[in-house]
Amino acid sequence: MVTIWAAIPFVLLLLAVAVMPLKAGRWWGRYYPLVTALLALPILLGDVLFVRDLGQISRVLREYFSFIALIGSLYVIAGGIRLRLVGSPRPHLNVLILLAGALIANVIGTTGASMLLVRSFLNNNRHRYRVYMIVFFIFVVANIGGALTPIGDPPLFLGYLNGVPFFWVAARVWHIWLVTLALVLGAFYWFDRRNRAGMGGSYRPTRIHLQGGRSLVLLGIVLAAVFAQTPVRELVMIGAAAASYFFTSKPIHRRNQFGFKPIVEVAILFAGIFITMAPVLSLLETNAGRLGLHSSGAFFWATGALSSFLDNAPTYRTFLEVALGLAGGDIKSLLAASPQFVKAISLGAVFFGAMTYIGNGPNFMVKSIAEHRHLKVPHFFEYVYRYSLPILIPVFLVVWLLLFL
């Protein structure tokens, strides 16, 4: 029986991720692996020695292995592709880049799209960079963009594996997706128009230069491998990443400022998050009947609230199980009788993943890449109170009114 006390390591890890980089950044940069291990260890030992639920441990480790194999391979392969945008960094161009990233995210995933475009986006705006740029990149490319297909974002892929047809979500929420994108991109355009830095001089038309075409083939292999079975899927991904790393010319890696530090940081922190959040998800599943989830709006906000702080893929899986329980445990019955529940869970998981740095794997990677380039990024709380709460919550209220009220 999982008790509320088992959630303490997760809460402490969440607080450490939020507070320590702000209060003791140098210390945290050196010792965060140790802190993460110390908080995850009681959960592992508790499962082995007291709960004796090795099935839960193996399930968590399998999910983590699949998660890190996917985002790690996409990170490495995208590091071997140099996409240069040569032209004037105007607000309308930045909007088009973010819109292109949202579209691409549904084909190569939010992680793939983020890793492919973030360096070019930052380079093109290097003389007028402001912190809102990295925030809106996370909003649009790393999260909201991938809300249409199972490839787009991990929660939807879990839905596909559980019987939701490939284009089911896209066919039913594409108009909501467009409205959401339009509102968020409109907010970005307002910010960017106010930023006059680096906009002087004559206008130069934008040209696109692509290097590292071989890595595009390897990127396709990774995307095809998504539909294979574990462990073949992960082995193919790792093999494609290794091939990209060893066959990419050093000048491309150097110009991309490619390094393993961002993905190592993500791998360590999310290992701790996956392990420590397992009891939290168990508590949620055990007490699902007391949550009062009997409307699509309730599923939307509940899934969204937890996806902001738990990884959105397992959160999606948990609430889908709750909805299946209400429908008698059959996905076809759920899709036929209560399609609004599935739409609410899908959009809640994907959209609210943008609320914090830990809501979705690519968020932290984008943040780490910007920091690796010595660019200023908002700290955890600033990201929430200055950007995600005042910008995204009103947008999500519109989504709720349009689709679920």
LINLINKA-V617080 format. One record per helix or strand of 3 or more residues. SS is the DSSP state (A for helix, B for strand). FROM is the first residue (numbers start at 0). TO is the last residue. If there is no record, write none. Layout:
SS&FROM&TO + SS&FROM&TO
This chain:
A&3&22 + A&24&50 + A&53&77 + B&81&85 + A&90&123 + A&130&139 + A&143&145 + A&153&160 + A&167&193 + B&206&210 + A&212&224 + A&231&246 + A&249&254 + A&260&285 + A&287&289 + A&295&306 + A&311&325 + A&330&336 + A&338&351 + A&360&371 + A&379&402
